[in-house]
């Protein structure tokens, strides 16, 4: 399976990240969270590979570690 071509809706992406779909919506509003695609109007999709990248970029070594961003 090619992860670059696997697209998920908000509910599916939220299930993978173990957060509520509303959290995904808030992240989009604030410019946080994984990259997403606005296909048209209200249609939003996430690539599975972008979700995995988001998780990898969220790794911290301590609670005071703010990460690279």
PyMOL Python script that loads the backbone (N, CA, C, O; Angstrom):
from pymol import cmd

cmd.read_pdbstr("""\
ATOM      1  N   UNK A   1       0.846  -1.187   0.000  1.00  0.00           N
ATOM      2  CA  UNK A   1       0.000   0.000   0.000  1.00  0.00           C
ATOM      3  C   UNK A   1       0.887   1.245   0.000  1.00  0.00           C
ATOM      4  O   UNK A   1       1.797   1.357   0.822  1.00  0.00           O
ATOM      5  N   UNK A   2       0.633   2.160  -0.899  1.00  0.00           N
ATOM      6  CA  UNK A   2       1.388   3.410  -1.004  1.00  0.00           C
ATOM      7  C   UNK A   2       0.747   4.447  -0.087  1.00  0.00           C
ATOM      8  O   UNK A   2      -0.337   4.955  -0.375  1.00  0.00           O
ATOM      9  N   UNK A   3       1.435   4.763   1.035  1.00  0.00           N
ATOM     10  CA  UNK A   3       0.881   5.692   2.017  1.00  0.00           C
ATOM     11  C   UNK A   3       0.667   7.090   1.451  1.00  0.00           C
ATOM     12  O   UNK A   3      -0.190   7.829   1.936  1.00  0.00           O
ATOM     13  N   UNK A   4       1.433   7.459   0.435  1.00  0.00           N
ATOM     14  CA  UNK A   4       1.287   8.796  -0.146  1.00  0.00           C
ATOM     15  C   UNK A   4      -0.052   8.959  -0.844  1.00  0.00           C
ATOM     16  O   UNK A   4      -0.519  10.082  -1.033  1.00  0.00           O
ATOM     17  N   UNK A   5      -0.669   7.858  -1.227  1.00  0.00           N
ATOM     18  CA  UNK A   5      -1.919   7.916  -1.979  1.00  0.00           C
ATOM     19  C   UNK A   5      -3.135   7.517  -1.155  1.00  0.00           C
ATOM     20  O   UNK A   5      -4.239   7.415  -1.689  1.00  0.00           O
ATOM     21  N   UNK A   6      -2.945   7.291   0.136  1.00  0.00           N
ATOM     22  CA  UNK A   6      -4.050   6.915   0.999  1.00  0.00           C
ATOM     23  C   UNK A   6      -4.614   8.161   1.660  1.00  0.00           C
ATOM     24  O   UNK A   6      -3.960   8.773   2.504  1.00  0.00           O
ATOM     25  N   UNK A   7      -5.840   8.539   1.273  1.00  0.00           N
ATOM     26  CA  UNK A   7      -6.483   9.741   1.814  1.00  0.00           C
ATOM     27  C   UNK A   7      -7.584   9.357   2.787  1.00  0.00           C
ATOM     28  O   UNK A   7      -8.321   8.395   2.569  1.00  0.00           O
ATOM     29  N   UNK A   8      -7.681  10.128   3.869  1.00  0.00           N
ATOM     30  CA  UNK A   8      -8.656   9.867   4.923  1.00  0.00           C
ATOM     31  C   UNK A   8      -9.483  11.119   5.189  1.00  0.00           C
ATOM     32  O   UNK A   8      -8.993  12.236   5.024  1.00  0.00           O
ATOM     33  N   UNK A   9     -10.729  10.935   5.598  1.00  0.00           N
ATOM     34  CA  UNK A   9     -11.520  12.091   6.011  1.00  0.00           C
ATOM     35  C   UNK A   9     -11.157  12.442   7.456  1.00  0.00           C
ATOM     36  O   UNK A   9     -10.352  11.753   8.082  1.00  0.00           O
ATOM     37  N   UNK A  10     -11.743  13.496   7.974  1.00  0.00           N
ATOM     38  CA  UNK A  10     -11.394  13.980   9.317  1.00  0.00           C
ATOM     39  C   UNK A  10     -11.660  12.929  10.387  1.00  0.00           C
ATOM     40  O   UNK A  10     -10.837  12.724  11.278  1.00  0.00           O
ATOM     41  N   UNK A  11     -12.794  12.274  10.301  1.00  0.00           N
ATOM     42  CA  UNK A  11     -13.152  11.274  11.308  1.00  0.00           C
ATOM     43  C   UNK A  11     -12.160  10.108  11.306  1.00  0.00           C
ATOM     44  O   UNK A  11     -11.756   9.635  12.369  1.00  0.00           O
ATOM     45  N   UNK A  12     -11.770   9.648  10.126  1.00  0.00           N
ATOM     46  CA  UNK A  12     -10.807   8.550  10.014  1.00  0.00           C
ATOM     47  C   UNK A  12      -9.429   8.959  10.535  1.00  0.00           C
ATOM     48  O   UNK A  12      -8.765   8.192  11.231  1.00  0.00           O
ATOM     49  N   UNK A  13      -9.010  10.181  10.187  1.00  0.00           N
ATOM     50  CA  UNK A  13      -7.705  10.682  10.641  1.00  0.00           C
ATOM     51  C   UNK A  13      -7.691  10.829  12.159  1.00  0.00           C
ATOM     52  O   UNK A  13      -6.704  10.492  12.811  1.00  0.00           O
ATOM     53  N   UNK A  14      -8.781  11.331  12.713  1.00  0.00           N
ATOM     54  CA  UNK A  14      -8.879  11.503  14.166  1.00  0.00           C
ATOM     55  C   UNK A  14      -8.798  10.152  14.870  1.00  0.00           C
ATOM     56  O   UNK A  14      -8.167  10.035  15.921  1.00  0.00           O
ATOM     57  N   UNK A  15      -9.429   9.142  14.301  1.00  0.00           N
ATOM     58  CA  UNK A  15      -9.399   7.801  14.894  1.00  0.00           C
ATOM     59  C   UNK A  15      -7.963   7.279  14.945  1.00  0.00           C
ATOM     60  O   UNK A  15      -7.559   6.672  15.937  1.00  0.00           O
ATOM     61  N   UNK A  16      -7.196   7.512  13.889  1.00  0.00           N
ATOM     62  CA  UNK A  16      -5.805   7.052  13.856  1.00  0.00           C
ATOM     63  C   UNK A  16      -4.965   7.764  14.909  1.00  0.00           C
ATOM     64  O   UNK A  16      -4.132   7.140  15.567  1.00  0.00           O
ATOM     65  N   UNK A  17      -5.183   9.082  15.070  1.00  0.00           N
ATOM     66  CA  UNK A  17      -4.399   9.857  16.035  1.00  0.00           C
ATOM     67  C   UNK A  17      -4.954   9.759  17.450  1.00  0.00           C
ATOM     68  O   UNK A  17      -4.364  10.288  18.391  1.00  0.00           O
ATOM     69  N   UNK A  18      -6.105   9.071  17.601  1.00  0.00           N
ATOM     70  CA  UNK A  18      -6.747   8.903  18.909  1.00  0.00           C
ATOM     71  C   UNK A  18      -7.140  10.249  19.528  1.00  0.00           C
ATOM     72  O   UNK A  18      -6.943  10.482  20.721  1.00  0.00           O
ATOM     73  N   UNK A  19      -7.700  11.128  18.689  1.00  0.00           N
ATOM     74  CA  UNK A  19      -8.245  12.405  19.140  1.00  0.00           C
ATOM     75  C   UNK A  19      -9.670  12.518  18.587  1.00  0.00           C
ATOM     76  O   UNK A  19     -10.083  11.720  17.746  1.00  0.00           O
ATOM     77  N   UNK A  20     -10.403  13.502  19.061  1.00  0.00           N
ATOM     78  CA  UNK A  20     -11.755  13.730  18.563  1.00  0.00           C
ATOM     79  C   UNK A  20     -11.693  14.471  17.235  1.00  0.00           C
ATOM     80  O   UNK A  20     -10.769  15.253  17.009  1.00  0.00           O
ATOM     81  N   UNK A  21     -12.663  14.236  16.351  1.00  0.00           N
ATOM     82  CA  UNK A  21     -12.702  14.977  15.086  1.00  0.00           C
ATOM     83  C   UNK A  21     -12.697  16.491  15.305  1.00  0.00           C
ATOM     84  O   UNK A  21     -12.130  17.237  14.507  1.00  0.00           O
ATOM     85  N   UNK A  22     -13.327  16.937  16.385  1.00  0.00           N
ATOM     86  CA  UNK A  22     -13.341  18.370  16.702  1.00  0.00           C
ATOM     87  C   UNK A  22     -11.930  18.897  16.943  1.00  0.00           C
ATOM     88  O   UNK A  22     -11.628  20.041  16.601  1.00  0.00           O
ATOM     89  N   UNK A  23     -11.072  18.078  17.524  1.00  0.00           N
ATOM     90  CA  UNK A  23      -9.680  18.470  17.748  1.00  0.00           C
ATOM     91  C   UNK A  23      -8.988  18.714  16.412  1.00  0.00           C
ATOM     92  O   UNK A  23      -8.227  19.670  16.266  1.00  0.00           O
ATOM     93  N   UNK A  24      -9.254  17.857  15.451  1.00  0.00           N
ATOM     94  CA  UNK A  24      -8.676  18.032  14.108  1.00  0.00           C
ATOM     95  C   UNK A  24      -9.134  19.361  13.509  1.00  0.00           C
ATOM     96  O   UNK A  24      -8.341  20.070  12.890  1.00  0.00           O
ATOM     97  N   UNK A  25     -10.405  19.699  13.691  1.00  0.00           N
ATOM     98  CA  UNK A  25     -10.955  20.952  13.163  1.00  0.00           C
ATOM     99  C   UNK A  25     -10.294  22.156  13.825  1.00  0.00           C
ATOM    100  O   UNK A  25      -9.967  23.137  13.156  1.00  0.00           O
ATOM    101  N   UNK A  26     -10.100  22.078  15.133  1.00  0.00           N
ATOM    102  CA  UNK A  26      -9.444  23.167  15.863  1.00  0.00           C
ATOM    103  C   UNK A  26      -8.000  23.321  15.397  1.00  0.00           C
ATOM    104  O   UNK A  26      -7.526  24.438  15.193  1.00  0.00           O
ATOM    105  N   UNK A  27      -7.304  22.205  15.231  1.00  0.00           N
ATOM    106  CA  UNK A  27      -5.926  22.265  14.739  1.00  0.00           C
ATOM    107  C   UNK A  27      -5.866  22.937  13.372  1.00  0.00           C
ATOM    108  O   UNK A  27      -4.972  23.743  13.115  1.00  0.00           O
ATOM    109  N   UNK A  28      -6.816  22.609  12.493  1.00  0.00           N
ATOM    110  CA  UNK A  28      -6.834  23.241  11.166  1.00  0.00           C
ATOM    111  C   UNK A  28      -7.025  24.742  11.290  1.00  0.00           C
ATOM    112  O   UNK A  28      -6.349  25.516  10.613  1.00  0.00           O
ATOM    113  N   UNK A  29      -7.943  25.157  12.153  1.00  0.00           N
ATOM    114  CA  UNK A  29      -8.191  26.592  12.356  1.00  0.00           C
ATOM    115  C   UNK A  29      -6.952  27.316  12.861  1.00  0.00           C
ATOM    116  O   UNK A  29      -6.662  28.431  12.430  1.00  0.00           O
ATOM    117  N   UNK A  30      -6.224  26.688  13.768  1.00  0.00           N
ATOM    118  CA  UNK A  30      -5.060  27.314  14.405  1.00  0.00           C
ATOM    119  C   UNK A  30      -3.760  27.094  13.636  1.00  0.00           C
ATOM    120  O   UNK A  30      -2.716  27.624  14.018  1.00  0.00           O
ATOM    121  N   UNK A  31      -3.819  26.313  12.552  1.00  0.00           N
ATOM    122  CA  UNK A  31      -2.603  26.051  11.787  1.00  0.00           C
ATOM    123  C   UNK A  31      -1.682  25.069  12.463  1.00  0.00           C
ATOM    124  O   UNK A  31      -0.481  25.055  12.193  1.00  0.00           O
ATOM    125  N   UNK A  32      -2.227  24.246  13.341  1.00  0.00           N
ATOM    126  CA  UNK A  32      -1.454  23.205  14.022  1.00  0.00           C
ATOM    127  C   UNK A  32      -1.877  21.874  13.431  1.00  0.00           C
ATOM    128  O   UNK A  32      -2.733  21.822  12.548  1.00  0.00           O
ATOM    129  N   UNK A  33      -1.290  20.823  13.908  1.00  0.00           N
ATOM    130  CA  UNK A  33      -1.716  19.504  13.455  1.00  0.00           C
ATOM    131  C   UNK A  33      -1.123  19.123  12.115  1.00  0.00           C
ATOM    132  O   UNK A  33      -0.272  19.827  11.571  1.00  0.00           O
ATOM    133  N   UNK A  34      -1.590  17.988  11.586  1.00  0.00           N
ATOM    134  CA  UNK A  34      -1.038  17.475  10.326  1.00  0.00           C
ATOM    135  C   UNK A  34      -1.493  18.286   9.120  1.00  0.00           C
ATOM    136  O   UNK A  34      -2.510  18.979   9.160  1.00  0.00           O
ATOM    137  N   UNK A  35      -0.712  18.182   8.048  1.00  0.00           N
ATOM    138  CA  UNK A  35      -1.092  18.818   6.783  1.00  0.00           C
ATOM    139  C   UNK A  35      -2.416  18.236   6.319  1.00  0.00           C
ATOM    140  O   UNK A  35      -2.723  17.075   6.589  1.00  0.00           O
ATOM    141  N   UNK A  36      -3.196  19.050   5.619  1.00  0.00           N
ATOM    142  CA  UNK A  36      -4.469  18.556   5.096  1.00  0.00           C
ATOM    143  C   UNK A  36      -4.719  19.151   3.723  1.00  0.00           C
ATOM    144  O   UNK A  36      -4.063  20.110   3.316  1.00  0.00           O
ATOM    145  N   UNK A  37      -5.661  18.578   3.028  1.00  0.00           N
ATOM    146  CA  UNK A  37      -6.036  19.023   1.683  1.00  0.00           C
ATOM    147  C   UNK A  37      -7.504  19.432   1.705  1.00  0.00           C
ATOM    148  O   UNK A  37      -8.359  18.667   2.150  1.00  0.00           O
ATOM    149  N   UNK A  38      -7.793  20.634   1.225  1.00  0.00           N
ATOM    150  CA  UNK A  38      -9.173  21.049   1.059  1.00  0.00           C
ATOM    151  C   UNK A  38      -9.501  20.763  -0.402  1.00  0.00           C
ATOM    152  O   UNK A  38      -9.097  21.504  -1.299  1.00  0.00           O
ATOM    153  N   UNK A  39     -10.226  19.701  -0.623  1.00  0.00           N
ATOM    154  CA  UNK A  39     -10.524  19.247  -1.971  1.00  0.00           C
ATOM    155  C   UNK A  39     -11.502  20.192  -2.647  1.00  0.00           C
ATOM    156  O   UNK A  39     -11.279  20.626  -3.777  1.00  0.00           O
ATOM    157  N   UNK A  40     -12.585  20.507  -1.953  1.00  0.00           N
ATOM    158  CA  UNK A  40     -13.568  21.476  -2.453  1.00  0.00           C
ATOM    159  C   UNK A  40     -14.515  21.830  -1.321  1.00  0.00           C
ATOM    160  O   UNK A  40     -14.922  20.962  -0.549  1.00  0.00           O
ATOM    161  N   UNK A  41     -14.861  23.081  -1.225  1.00  0.00           N
ATOM    162  CA  UNK A  41     -15.812  23.506  -0.198  1.00  0.00           C
ATOM    163  C   UNK A  41     -15.446  23.006   1.182  1.00  0.00           C
ATOM    164  O   UNK A  41     -14.449  23.429   1.767  1.00  0.00           O
ATOM    165  N   UNK A  42     -16.257  22.107   1.695  1.00  0.00           N
ATOM    166  CA  UNK A  42     -16.062  21.587   3.047  1.00  0.00           C
ATOM    167  C   UNK A  42     -15.375  20.223   3.058  1.00  0.00           C
ATOM    168  O   UNK A  42     -15.257  19.599   4.113  1.00  0.00           O
ATOM    169  N   UNK A  43     -14.928  19.762   1.913  1.00  0.00           N
ATOM    170  CA  UNK A  43     -14.295  18.447   1.813  1.00  0.00           C
ATOM    171  C   UNK A  43     -12.814  18.547   2.154  1.00  0.00           C
ATOM    172  O   UNK A  43     -12.031  19.155   1.424  1.00  0.00           O
ATOM    173  N   UNK A  44     -12.448  17.939   3.276  1.00  0.00           N
ATOM    174  CA  UNK A  44     -11.063  17.947   3.754  1.00  0.00           C
ATOM    175  C   UNK A  44     -10.566  16.510   3.788  1.00  0.00           C
ATOM    176  O   UNK A  44     -11.291  15.598   4.186  1.00  0.00           O
ATOM    177  N   UNK A  45      -9.329  16.320   3.368  1.00  0.00           N
ATOM    178  CA  UNK A  45      -8.718  14.990   3.391  1.00  0.00           C
ATOM    179  C   UNK A  45      -7.296  15.088   3.937  1.00  0.00           C
ATOM    180  O   UNK A  45      -6.617  16.105   3.792  1.00  0.00           O
ATOM    181  N   UNK A  46      -6.877  14.013   4.557  1.00  0.00           N
ATOM    182  CA  UNK A  46      -5.523  13.886   5.099  1.00  0.00           C
ATOM    183  C   UNK A  46      -4.853  12.703   4.422  1.00  0.00           C
ATOM    184  O   UNK A  46      -5.476  11.662   4.215  1.00  0.00           O
ATOM    185  N   UNK A  47      -3.575  12.866   4.077  1.00  0.00           N
ATOM    186  CA  UNK A  47      -2.809  11.722   3.582  1.00  0.00           C
ATOM    187  C   UNK A  47      -2.294  10.953   4.786  1.00  0.00           C
ATOM    188  O   UNK A  47      -1.841  11.553   5.760  1.00  0.00           O
ATOM    189  N   UNK A  48      -2.358   9.647   4.727  1.00  0.00           N
ATOM    190  CA  UNK A  48      -1.870   8.813   5.816  1.00  0.00           C
ATOM    191  C   UNK A  48      -0.388   9.096   6.072  1.00  0.00           C
ATOM    192  O   UNK A  48       0.043   9.118   7.225  1.00  0.00           O
ATOM    193  N   UNK A  49       0.382   9.308   5.027  1.00  0.00           N
ATOM    194  CA  UNK A  49       1.816   9.590   5.208  1.00  0.00           C
ATOM    195  C   UNK A  49       2.034  10.906   5.960  1.00  0.00           C
ATOM    196  O   UNK A  49       2.993  11.017   6.722  1.00  0.00           O
ATOM    197  N   UNK A  50       1.168  11.902   5.764  1.00  0.00           N
ATOM    198  CA  UNK A  50       1.280  13.166   6.503  1.00  0.00           C
ATOM    199  C   UNK A  50       0.930  12.985   7.979  1.00  0.00           C
ATOM    200  O   UNK A  50       1.528  13.623   8.846  1.00  0.00           O
ATOM    201  N   UNK A  51      -0.047  12.107   8.265  1.00  0.00           N
ATOM    202  CA  UNK A  51      -0.378  11.821   9.666  1.00  0.00           C
ATOM    203  C   UNK A  51       0.810  11.171  10.361  1.00  0.00           C
ATOM    204  O   UNK A  51       1.134  11.509  11.500  1.00  0.00           O
ATOM    205  N   UNK A  52       1.463  10.230   9.667  1.00  0.00           N
ATOM    206  CA  UNK A  52       2.619   9.554  10.261  1.00  0.00           C
ATOM    207  C   UNK A  52       3.775  10.543  10.465  1.00  0.00           C
ATOM    208  O   UNK A  52       4.486  10.468  11.467  1.00  0.00           O
ATOM    209  N   UNK A  53       3.959  11.461   9.523  1.00  0.00           N
ATOM    210  CA  UNK A  53       4.986  12.492   9.666  1.00  0.00           C
ATOM    211  C   UNK A  53       4.698  13.414  10.832  1.00  0.00           C
ATOM    212  O   UNK A  53       5.612  13.806  11.558  1.00  0.00           O
ATOM    213  N   UNK A  54       3.435  13.762  11.016  1.00  0.00           N
ATOM    214  CA  UNK A  54       3.025  14.608  12.135  1.00  0.00           C
ATOM    215  C   UNK A  54       3.358  13.930  13.462  1.00  0.00           C
ATOM    216  O   UNK A  54       3.869  14.571  14.380  1.00  0.00           O
ATOM    217  N   UNK A  55       3.073  12.653  13.560  1.00  0.00           N
ATOM    218  CA  UNK A  55       3.375  11.903  14.778  1.00  0.00           C
ATOM    219  C   UNK A  55       4.883  11.886  15.019  1.00  0.00           C
ATOM    220  O   UNK A  55       5.333  12.120  16.140  1.00  0.00           O
ATOM    221  N   UNK A  56       5.661  11.612  13.981  1.00  0.00           N
ATOM    222  CA  UNK A  56       7.123  11.570  14.120  1.00  0.00           C
ATOM    223  C   UNK A  56       7.680  12.924  14.562  1.00  0.00           C
ATOM    224  O   UNK A  56       8.616  12.978  15.359  1.00  0.00           O
ATOM    225  N   UNK A  57       7.110  14.012  14.049  1.00  0.00           N
ATOM    226  CA  UNK A  57       7.577  15.351  14.410  1.00  0.00           C
ATOM    227  C   UNK A  57       7.122  15.773  15.799  1.00  0.00           C
ATOM    228  O   UNK A  57       7.568  16.801  16.308  1.00  0.00           O
ATOM    229  N   UNK A  58       6.243  14.997  16.418  1.00  0.00           N
ATOM    230  CA  UNK A  58       5.731  15.318  17.748  1.00  0.00           C
ATOM    231  C   UNK A  58       6.536  14.660  18.862  1.00  0.00           C
ATOM    232  O   UNK A  58       6.224  14.847  20.038  1.00  0.00           O
ATOM    233  N   UNK A  59       7.555  13.903  18.514  1.00  0.00           N
ATOM    234  CA  UNK A  59       8.366  13.202  19.516  1.00  0.00           C
ATOM    235  C   UNK A  59       9.130  14.213  20.357  1.00  0.00           C
ATOM    236  O   UNK A  59       9.739  15.140  19.823  1.00  0.00           O
ATOM    237  N   UNK A  60       9.097  14.036  21.649  1.00  0.00           N
ATOM    238  CA  UNK A  60       9.813  14.914  22.593  1.00  0.00           C
ATOM    239  C   UNK A  60      10.610  14.047  23.551  1.00  0.00           C
ATOM    240  O   UNK A  60      10.284  12.879  23.763  1.00  0.00           O
ATOM    241  N   UNK A  61      11.663  14.629  24.134  1.00  0.00           N
ATOM    242  CA  UNK A  61      12.486  13.890  25.089  1.00  0.00           C
ATOM    243  C   UNK A  61      12.163  14.261  26.525  1.00  0.00           C
ATOM    244  O   UNK A  61      12.546  13.545  27.450  1.00  0.00           O
ATOM    245  N   UNK A  62      11.458  15.379  26.724  1.00  0.00           N
ATOM    246  CA  UNK A  62      11.047  15.785  28.072  1.00  0.00           C
ATOM    247  C   UNK A  62       9.872  16.749  27.947  1.00  0.00           C
ATOM    248  O   UNK A  62       9.553  17.207  26.850  1.00  0.00           O
ATOM    249  N   UNK A  63       9.244  17.049  29.049  1.00  0.00           N
ATOM    250  CA  UNK A  63       8.094  17.957  29.029  1.00  0.00           C
ATOM    251  C   UNK A  63       8.514  19.400  28.702  1.00  0.00           C
ATOM    252  O   UNK A  63       7.682  20.205  28.283  1.00  0.00           O
ATOM    253  N   UNK A  64       9.792  19.726  28.892  1.00  0.00           N
ATOM    254  CA  UNK A  64      10.259  21.073  28.573  1.00  0.00           C
ATOM    255  C   UNK A  64      10.777  21.187  27.153  1.00  0.00           C
ATOM    256  O   UNK A  64      11.110  22.285  26.707  1.00  0.00           O
ATOM    257  N   UNK A  65      10.852  20.075  26.434  1.00  0.00           N
ATOM    258  CA  UNK A  65      11.304  20.044  25.043  1.00  0.00           C
ATOM    259  C   UNK A  65      10.198  20.601  24.155  1.00  0.00           C
ATOM    260  O   UNK A  65       9.126  20.004  24.056  1.00  0.00           O
ATOM    261  N   UNK A  66      10.447  21.742  23.507  1.00  0.00           N
ATOM    262  CA  UNK A  66       9.442  22.373  22.649  1.00  0.00           C
ATOM    263  C   UNK A  66       9.526  21.884  21.214  1.00  0.00           C
ATOM    264  O   UNK A  66       8.698  22.266  20.386  1.00  0.00           O
ATOM    265  N   UNK A  67      10.485  21.068  20.908  1.00  0.00           N
ATOM    266  CA  UNK A  67      10.631  20.552  19.552  1.00  0.00           C
ATOM    267  C   UNK A  67      11.330  21.539  18.640  1.00  0.00           C
ATOM    268  O   UNK A  67      11.812  22.585  19.074  1.00  0.00           O
ATOM    269  N   UNK A  68      11.374  21.182  17.369  1.00  0.00           N
ATOM    270  CA  UNK A  68      12.084  22.001  16.386  1.00  0.00           C
ATOM    271  C   UNK A  68      11.261  23.149  15.863  1.00  0.00           C
ATOM    272  O   UNK A  68      11.814  24.122  15.351  1.00  0.00           O
ATOM    273  N   UNK A  69       9.933  23.059  15.981  1.00  0.00           N
ATOM    274  CA  UNK A  69       9.093  24.110  15.387  1.00  0.00           C
ATOM    275  C   UNK A  69       8.746  25.197  16.346  1.00  0.00           C
ATOM    276  O   UNK A  69       8.047  26.142  15.981  1.00  0.00           O
TER     277      UNK A  69
END
""", "prot")
cmd.dss("prot")
cmd.show_as("cartoon", "prot")
cmd.util.cbc("prot")
cmd.orient("prot")
